[in-house]
Amino acid sequence: MTLTFTWLLPGSYNIGYGEATTLFGAVFLGAVIALSQGWDLIPVAIYGFFAGVGAVIVGIRIISLGLTKEPILSGIGFIMAGLGGVLPAPLLGLLKKNKTFRLIAALVVLVTALLWAVTFYTSLWGHLASFAKWMPATMAK
């Protein structure tokens, strides 16, 4: 939530990463609560649908604006994560009944997770180097 209120990232990165993280965090929290209580997942899937549409839009826009050092990788990560949010709502019945469909959905989620892992670890590597000598204004001489 800090990103949403303080605008820590430069330019439009806060919108793409900070607000999307908050939105998907709420969906994941709702899914965890629903699963742990044995509740129906349809309400979470509907919320996830709209969060997914937003992620697809962010992914397309990251690619079209050439944001990040790897816009294609980042954009595809957002698009695939978005599809993971968009597809369950209309296909929830198939997910419950069809093992092959569940395996395909799991594969999409796995590939998405791998894309985000690559994005995260390469960003972590670069950010550590770029902030190695950074100091808050209160500590600067």
N, C-alpha and C positions, 0 to 999 in steps of 0.2 A: 504494500500500500504506500510505502514511502515514495516510490517513483511517481505515483499518481498525484501526490500532493506537493512534492518539492521540485520536480522537473530536474532530476540529476543528470540526465543524459543530454548530449548536444542535439540540437535540431529536432528532427522528427523521430529520432530513435526512441525517445521516451514514449511516444504514442505507440509505436510498433512493438516495442519490447515491454515497457513498464505496464501499460494499460492492458495489453494482451495477457501478460503474466497474471495480473490481478483477476481478470475475467476468467481465465482458464483455471486459476486456483480455486475460484468459487465453484466452478463446475466440478472439479475433482473432489472438493470437500463435500459437495452435495451427493456425488456418486458414492463416496466412502460411507457417508451417513446412511444413505438409502440401502446400500449393500449390507452394512452391518446390522441394520434393523429389519432386513428382509422386505423392504418396501418396493413398490413398483418403480421401475427406472424410467418410465415414460416422461414424467415431469423433468427429470434431469436431462433426458435425451432432447427434449424440446429446447431447454435452455442451452444445451450444448450445440444444438443446430445453429442457433443465432450467433453463438460465440465462434463456431466453426466458419460461418459465412464471413465474419470479421477477419478471422485468421487468413482465409483464402484471399481476401481483398488486400490485407497487409502484405502477404507473400507476393502477389502480383505487382503491387506498388514498389516493394523493395527491389524487385528485378527491373521494373521499368525506370526507376530513378537511379539504379546502380548503387544503392546504399550498401554499406558494409564492404569489407575487403573481398568477400566472396558472395556477391549478390545472388547468383544462381543457387548456390547451396543454401543460403539463408532463406531465399524466397521459396524454394522447393520444400524446405523444412516447415515453413509456415503453411504452405498449401496442403501438404500431406497431413499436418496436424489439424488443419481446418477440415479436411475431408473426414478425418477421424471423428470430428464433432458433428459434421453435417449428415453423414450416412447412417448412423445408428437410429435416429428418430424414425425415418421412413422404413427402415429395414429391421427394426427390433424383433419383429415376429420371425424373420428368417434367421436372425442370430440365435434365437432360442431353439429353433427346430432343425437347422441344417449345419451339420458338423463341418462340411467343406467350407461353407460360407464363414463360419467362425474362424477356421484356420486362415482363410484369406484375410479376414479382418485383423487377426493377430499378426499376420505377416506385415500388413500395412503399418500397424502400430510399431512393430519391431524396427522396420526400415526407418520410420519417422524418428524413433528413439536414437537410432544409430546416426542419422543426419544431425540431430540436435547434440549428440555426444561429440561429434567431430567439430561442430560449430562452437560448442562450449569450450572444449579443451584447447582448440587453436586460439580462441579469444582469450582464454585464461592465460595462455603462454604469452601472447602479445601484450595484454594489459599489464601483466607483471613487469615486463620489460619497460613499457612506456611510463609506468608510474614508479619505477625504481627509485628515483631521486625526488619525487614529488613530496611536498611538505605543506601542511595547512598554513594559511596566512598568519595565523597566531604564533606559529613556530618559526616562520621565515625570518632571517636576519636582515 
